[in-house]
Amino acid sequence: MTKIKNDSSPYIQPNIGGFVSKVSWYARKKMFASLMRITQPTNKTRVLDVGVTSDRREDSNFFEKLYPYSDKITAVGLEDASFLEQDYPGLKYIKADGLSLPFPDKSFDLVVSFAVIEHIGSRARQEAFVQELCRVGRTCCITTPNRWYPIEFHTVLPLVHWLPPSWFRTVLKWLGKEFYAKEENLNLLSEKELLSMIPNKAKVYTRHFKLLGFVSNLFFYIQN
């Protein structure tokens, strides 16, 4: 692998949840702008978005809201997001598991997955997810929150996610945050950890997005 340098929680109080959603929307718009500059898609670019949801928050399914060629999008998710076909003319929705995508190799010019990989489960499942995205796409864009940001966005807790994962999950259980205490629901990644999951022959462009002076989100653009 060549490296080129370069969700609202059910436990969040409504006012905090709204703030987190607005921060998320701001960050995702910046990441979308970077993606468009890098890929320069046209009305012929075939795009797969892996990880759409049934949620209708402002920052949910943001790629579909912003992408100018909805008729070239195939959207995949585990939840019923079939409403996207009505909201975005020409879009095709398929309910499927991101670890076993029902498409031949290199079916898409671009595969995107925004803030999904941290919800896939174990490190082995996360790596399988990355490999599957790279299998079906000629290029891929993956984003995830940075584990080393001082605030954990899903729980809005400071610093405790820097503890060893088993300790972090124990703290979440103590605080009554059982959902995010489970590895299959939240397994944060560092830049180094995600880079280790990318195929060795791929070229990778990485970018950091900052909030309040710290790297909050990681952006990986992969050319297979």
N, C-alpha and C positions, 0 to 999 in steps of 0.2 A: 504494500500500500504506500502510495506517495502522498505525503501531506503537504499541501500548499498553504503556507502561512497566510498568512494574511492575514380553571374549572371552578366553579364555585363549590365550596364544601358545604355539606348539609349541616355542619357544626358551626359555620360562621354566622354571626349575628347579621341580620339583614343589612344594616348600615355598613358593616365591614365588608360583607359580601359584595355590595354594590361598588365599593371602592376598589376591591380586588378585580372585579369584572372590568371596571374602567381602565385600570392599570394594564390588565391583560389585553384589552382591545387596543390600547396605545402601542404596546410592545408588538402585538401581532401585525398591526398595520406597518410598522417599521420593518419587520421581517418579510412581509409580503413585498414591500417596495424593493428590498434587497434582492429577493428572488426574481422579481421582474427584470431588474437591471442585469443580473447574471445570466438568466436564461433567454431573455428577449423572445418570448413565445409569439407565435403568429396564430392566425385563425385555422391553421392546419396542425398545430401541435396537439398531440393526443396526451391527455393528462389523467392520471389516476390519483384520487385523494383517498388515503386510507385512514379511517378513524373518525368519520363523521358521526354525529350523535343526533338523538331525538330532541335534544335541548334547544330552546329558542332564545337563550340569553344573547345579549348584544355581541359578545365575543365568540359565540359558538358558530361553527361552520363558517368562519370568517372568510376562508378562501373562496367559497362559492359567492359570497356577497361582493367580493372585490374583483374576482377574475373576469375579464371582459368577454371571454368566449365560452359561455356556459355549455354550449352544445358540444364542446370537445371534452367535457369532464365526465369521467366515470367515478362515482363516489361509492365507497365501500364502508360498511360499519356493522357492528353486532346488534345495534338497536334498530327500531323501525324508523328510518329517516326517509321514507318514500315520499314525504311531502316536498322534498327537495326537487323532485321532478316537476311539480306544479309551480314551485317558486322560481325555478331557473329553467326556462324553456330549452329543451334539447339535452339536458343533463340526464344521465342514466344512473339509477341507484341499484346496487346489488348488496343484499345482506350476506355477508361472508366473514370468515375469520381471517385476520391479517397474517396469520402464520401459515395459511394454506389458501392462497389466492387462486381463484378459478380462471387463470389466464396463462397463455403460453409465454415462454421466455421472450423478453424484450418486446412485449406487446405495446408498451407506452413510451413516448418520447420523454415524458417527465412523470415521476411518481413523487407525491408530496405526503408528508405525515407530520402534523403539527401537534406537539405536546401530547403524544400518544404513548410513546415507548416507555415512559415511566409508569404506565398503568398495565403493562403487559405481563409482569410477574417476575420470575427468577432471571438471573443473568443469562442462563442458557436459553430461556424463551425470548429474552430481549435480543440476543444474538441471532436466533433463528428468524426473528421478525425483520431485522436489518437485512439478513441474507435474502429473505423472500422479497423484500422491496427491491433490492438490487437485481434479483432474478428477472422480475417482470418489467423493470424500467431501464432505459438507456442512460438516464440520469435520475438522481434522487435528491430530494431535499428533506432532511429530518431536523426537527427542532425539539428541544427539551429544556426545562428549567435547569439551571446550574445548581448542583448539590451544594456548592460552596458559597452560595448567596446567603447572607445572614438570616433572612426570613424564609421559612418554608411556606410557599404560597397556598398550598391546599389547606393547611391547618392554621396558617398565620401565626406560627410559633417561631420565636427567635432561637437560633443556635442549637437546639436540641437535636436537629437532624444531622449535625456534625458528629454526634456520638456514633459508635459502632451501630450498625443497623439493628441488631438484636436489642440493644439498650434503647435506641430511639423508639422501637415498636413497643417496648415495655412502658416507656413514658406515655405514649399515646393511649395505651390501655388504661393506665392510671387516670388519665384525663378524660376517659370516656369516649375517646375517638377510635372506636373499635374498627370502623371501616378502613381507615387509613393505616391502622396498625397491622393490617394484613399485607404481606408481600405482593400478593396478586393484584392489589389495588393501588399500591404506591411503592415504587422501588426507584429511588432517585439515582441519577448518574452524574459522574464527573466527565469532563472532556476526555480525559485519558481512557476512562472505561468505555465510552462509546466508540472512540477511535479504534480500540482493540477489536471491535466487533465488525468492522468494515472489511470487505474482501481485500486481500493483500495487493492485488493488481490495480485496484481502483485509485483514481486521483481524487483528492479531497480538498475542498476549500472550506475553511472554518472562519466563522465570524462571531464575535462576542457582542452582545447587546447589554448595555449598562442601565442600571436604575440606582439613583442616589450614589453614584460613584463606584458601585460594585457590579461585577458581571452577573446579570440575572438570568439571561437566556443564552443558550448555545445553538448555533446554526451550522449545519453541515450540508454542503453541496457535494454530491458524489458523482463522478463520471466513471462509468463502468467500461 
